[in-house]
Amino acid sequence: MSARRRRKKAKSGQTEGRSPWQDNLAPLLELLSTYRKRDMCRALVALSVWVPNWGSHLRLSLINTAAGACASGTLEITSYVELSGFCEGLRSAAPEFGPLEDYVPPPTWNAVRVFVQGRSYRIPGGTTFDSVGDHIRAFEMALTPVDSLLRQRTGRSPLSELVSTLAYWDALAAAIQQPPVAPDSITPGAIHVPDEPLWSATIEFMNRATLNHFFDALPLRRMAVSSEHCRHLLKVSHR
């Protein structure tokens, strides 16, 4: 690298041999690596379902991916005070995406239902695209004719996994209640601390309803994202 380019990088604050993306991500990875992974994941579930945070899909997606890339630390998040401190740290450490956070889904909690395989399921809300029911219906229609073949060839059933996912959403929606939220109160890119009742309900739900209650072991193993894969995603996603 020429002396001119080194001076330019030094002036911009960029670390030698690293991209600007990695430099921007460093504070977040440092913060996340200090917390116990189990506690951190539960806190991120509460953050994701809290309706006032639905305008921050990109930030929360990045935080969730980064959490998978970090080794477990020692700090706990077992109280509401500790959850508040964790959220405060995320506000300052997580990169912002500015105008890219341009979609705020309707703040409807438990207002959407879909009918699949003879049963109605509640969808909590907060999806990153409109008409989630139409997408689910299209998935069902596209995979139904080949579901048996895929089960024979791969040992997995797309329709069974869809039903398992919907059952999990339905159980989550039933377990957690939220007060009404005005659409204009959701700020794109903002990260808010969930209220204490939602935090308590989230912990109670996750204590009694693990993924093993809804999914077979094989899909869980294949859907699991390893820490090494998350690290790879963080390295290449800026290219």
C-alpha positions as CSV (number, residue, x, y, z in Angstrom):
1,M,0.0,0.0,0.0
2,S,1.3,3.4,-0.9
3,A,2.2,6.0,1.7
4,R,-0.6,8.2,0.4
5,R,-3.2,5.5,0.9
6,R,-1.9,4.8,4.4
7,R,-2.2,8.5,5.3
8,K,-5.8,8.5,3.9
9,K,-6.8,5.5,6.0
10,A,-5.2,7.0,9.1
11,K,-7.0,10.2,8.6
12,S,-10.4,8.4,8.3
13,G,-9.7,6.3,11.4
14,Q,-9.7,3.0,9.5
15,T,-7.6,0.2,11.0
16,E,-4.8,-1.1,8.8
17,G,-5.9,-4.3,7.0
18,R,-9.6,-4.0,7.8
19,S,-12.5,-2.6,5.9
20,P,-14.6,0.4,7.2
21,W,-17.4,-2.1,7.7
22,Q,-15.3,-4.2,10.1
23,D,-14.3,-1.0,12.0
24,N,-17.9,0.1,12.4
25,L,-18.8,-3.4,13.6
26,A,-16.1,-3.7,16.2
27,P,-17.8,-1.9,19.1
28,L,-21.0,-4.0,18.6
29,L,-19.0,-7.3,18.6
30,E,-17.0,-6.2,21.7
31,L,-20.3,-5.4,23.5
32,L,-22.0,-8.6,22.6
33,S,-19.0,-10.8,23.5
34,T,-19.2,-9.6,27.1
35,Y,-22.7,-11.2,27.7
36,R,-23.8,-14.8,28.3
37,K,-25.2,-15.9,25.0
38,R,-28.3,-17.5,26.5
39,D,-29.2,-14.3,28.3
40,M,-28.4,-12.2,25.3
41,C,-30.5,-14.2,22.9
42,R,-33.5,-14.0,25.2
43,A,-33.1,-10.2,25.5
44,L,-32.9,-10.0,21.7
45,V,-36.2,-11.9,21.4
46,A,-37.8,-9.3,23.7
47,L,-36.3,-6.4,21.7
48,S,-37.6,-7.9,18.4
49,V,-41.2,-8.5,19.4
50,W,-41.5,-5.1,21.2
51,V,-43.7,-3.1,18.7
52,P,-41.9,0.3,19.1
53,N,-38.8,-1.4,17.7
54,W,-40.5,-2.6,14.5
55,G,-38.9,0.3,12.6
56,S,-35.4,-1.0,13.2
57,H,-35.3,-4.2,11.2
58,L,-31.9,-3.7,9.7
59,R,-30.2,-2.8,13.0
60,L,-31.9,-5.7,14.8
61,S,-31.0,-8.2,12.0
62,L,-27.4,-7.1,12.2
63,I,-27.4,-7.4,16.0
64,N,-28.9,-10.9,15.9
65,T,-26.3,-12.0,13.3
66,A,-23.5,-10.5,15.2
67,A,-24.7,-12.2,18.4
68,G,-24.4,-15.6,16.7
69,A,-20.8,-14.7,15.8
70,C,-19.7,-14.0,19.4
71,A,-18.4,-16.3,22.0
72,S,-20.4,-16.4,25.3
73,G,-19.2,-13.8,27.9
74,T,-19.8,-13.6,31.6
75,L,-22.2,-10.7,32.1
76,E,-25.8,-11.7,32.9
77,I,-29.1,-10.3,31.7
78,T,-31.5,-11.7,34.3
79,S,-33.2,-8.5,35.6
80,Y,-35.0,-5.6,34.0
81,V,-32.2,-3.2,35.1
82,E,-29.7,-5.4,33.3
83,L,-31.9,-5.5,30.2
84,S,-32.1,-1.7,30.2
85,G,-28.3,-1.5,30.4
86,F,-27.9,-3.9,27.5
87,C,-30.3,-1.9,25.3
88,E,-28.4,1.3,26.1
89,G,-25.2,-0.3,25.0
90,L,-26.8,-1.4,21.7
91,R,-28.0,2.1,21.0
92,S,-24.4,3.4,21.0
93,A,-22.6,0.3,19.6
94,A,-24.9,-0.9,16.8
95,P,-24.3,0.8,13.4
96,E,-27.2,2.8,12.0
97,F,-28.6,2.5,8.5
98,G,-30.2,5.9,8.1
99,P,-32.7,6.2,5.3
100,L,-32.5,2.4,4.6
101,E,-34.8,1.9,7.6
102,D,-37.6,3.2,5.4
103,Y,-40.4,0.7,6.2
104,V,-42.4,0.5,9.4
105,P,-44.9,-2.3,9.4
106,P,-48.4,-1.7,10.8
107,P,-48.2,-1.9,14.6
108,T,-50.7,-4.7,14.9
109,W,-50.0,-7.3,17.5
110,N,-52.0,-10.5,17.2
111,A,-54.3,-9.0,14.5
112,V,-53.3,-11.2,11.6
113,R,-54.3,-14.8,11.2
114,V,-53.6,-17.4,8.5
115,F,-55.3,-20.7,7.8
116,V,-53.0,-23.5,6.9
117,Q,-53.6,-27.3,6.8
118,G,-57.0,-27.0,8.5
119,R,-56.0,-24.7,11.3
120,S,-55.9,-21.0,12.1
121,Y,-52.6,-19.5,13.4
122,R,-51.9,-16.1,14.8
123,I,-49.0,-14.1,13.4
124,P,-47.6,-11.6,16.0
125,G,-46.7,-9.0,13.3
126,G,-43.7,-6.9,12.6
127,T,-42.7,-8.6,9.4
128,T,-40.4,-6.8,6.9
129,F,-42.9,-7.2,4.0
130,D,-46.6,-6.6,3.5
131,S,-49.3,-9.3,3.1
132,V,-47.5,-12.0,5.1
133,G,-50.5,-14.2,4.8
134,D,-50.3,-14.1,1.0
135,H,-46.7,-15.2,1.1
136,I,-47.5,-18.1,3.4
137,R,-50.4,-19.2,1.2
138,A,-48.2,-19.0,-1.9
139,F,-45.5,-21.1,-0.1
140,E,-48.2,-23.7,0.8
141,M,-49.6,-23.9,-2.7
142,A,-46.1,-24.2,-4.3
143,L,-44.8,-26.9,-2.0
144,T,-47.9,-29.1,-1.5
145,P,-47.6,-31.0,-4.8
146,V,-44.0,-31.9,-4.1
147,D,-44.0,-32.2,-0.3
148,S,-44.1,-36.1,-0.4
149,L,-41.3,-36.2,-2.9
150,L,-39.1,-33.9,-0.9
151,R,-39.8,-35.9,2.3
152,Q,-38.6,-39.1,0.5
153,R,-35.5,-37.4,-1.0
154,T,-34.4,-35.2,1.9
155,G,-36.1,-36.5,5.0
156,R,-37.8,-33.1,5.5
157,S,-41.2,-31.8,4.8
158,P,-41.6,-28.1,3.9
159,L,-45.2,-28.1,4.9
160,S,-44.5,-29.7,8.3
161,E,-41.8,-27.2,9.0
162,L,-44.2,-24.4,7.9
163,V,-46.8,-25.7,10.3
164,S,-44.2,-26.0,13.1
165,T,-43.1,-22.4,12.5
166,L,-46.7,-21.1,12.6
167,A,-47.4,-23.1,15.8
168,Y,-44.4,-21.4,17.4
169,W,-45.6,-17.9,16.3
170,D,-49.1,-18.7,17.5
171,A,-47.8,-19.7,20.9
172,L,-45.6,-16.6,21.1
173,A,-48.5,-14.4,20.2
174,A,-50.7,-16.0,22.8
175,A,-48.1,-15.7,25.6
176,I,-47.2,-12.0,25.1
177,Q,-49.6,-9.1,25.3
178,Q,-48.7,-5.5,24.3
179,P,-50.5,-2.2,24.7
180,P,-51.7,-0.3,21.6
181,V,-49.0,1.7,19.8
182,A,-49.7,4.6,17.5
183,P,-48.0,4.3,14.1
184,D,-46.4,7.7,14.3
185,S,-44.7,6.7,17.6
186,I,-42.4,4.2,15.8
187,T,-39.2,5.8,14.8
188,P,-37.1,4.1,12.1
189,G,-33.8,2.9,13.4
190,A,-34.6,3.5,17.1
191,I,-34.0,0.8,19.7
192,H,-36.3,1.0,22.7
193,V,-36.3,-0.9,26.0
194,P,-39.3,-3.2,26.2
195,D,-41.6,-2.6,29.2
196,E,-41.1,-4.9,32.2
197,P,-44.3,-7.0,31.7
198,L,-43.3,-7.9,28.1
199,W,-39.8,-8.8,29.3
200,S,-41.2,-11.1,32.0
201,A,-43.7,-12.7,29.6
202,T,-40.9,-13.3,27.1
203,I,-38.7,-15.0,29.7
204,E,-41.6,-17.1,30.9
205,F,-42.5,-18.2,27.4
206,M,-38.9,-19.2,26.5
207,N,-38.5,-21.1,29.8
208,R,-41.5,-23.4,29.0
209,A,-41.6,-23.5,25.2
210,T,-38.3,-24.5,23.6
211,L,-38.0,-25.0,19.9
212,N,-37.8,-28.8,20.5
213,H,-41.5,-28.6,21.4
214,F,-42.3,-27.4,17.9
215,F,-39.7,-28.8,15.5
216,D,-38.2,-32.2,14.9
217,A,-34.5,-32.6,15.6
218,L,-33.4,-32.9,12.0
219,P,-34.7,-29.5,10.8
220,L,-33.3,-27.9,13.9
221,R,-29.8,-29.2,13.2
222,R,-30.0,-28.1,9.5
223,M,-31.5,-24.7,10.3
224,A,-29.0,-24.0,13.1
225,V,-26.5,-21.2,12.2
226,S,-23.1,-21.9,13.6
227,S,-21.0,-19.2,15.1
228,E,-18.4,-19.8,12.4
229,H,-21.0,-19.2,9.6
230,C,-22.1,-16.0,11.3
231,R,-18.5,-14.8,11.4
232,H,-18.3,-15.5,7.7
233,L,-21.5,-13.6,6.9
234,L,-20.2,-10.6,8.8
235,K,-16.9,-10.7,6.8
236,V,-18.5,-10.9,3.3
237,S,-21.7,-9.0,3.7
238,H,-19.9,-5.7,3.1
239,R,-18.6,-6.7,-0.3
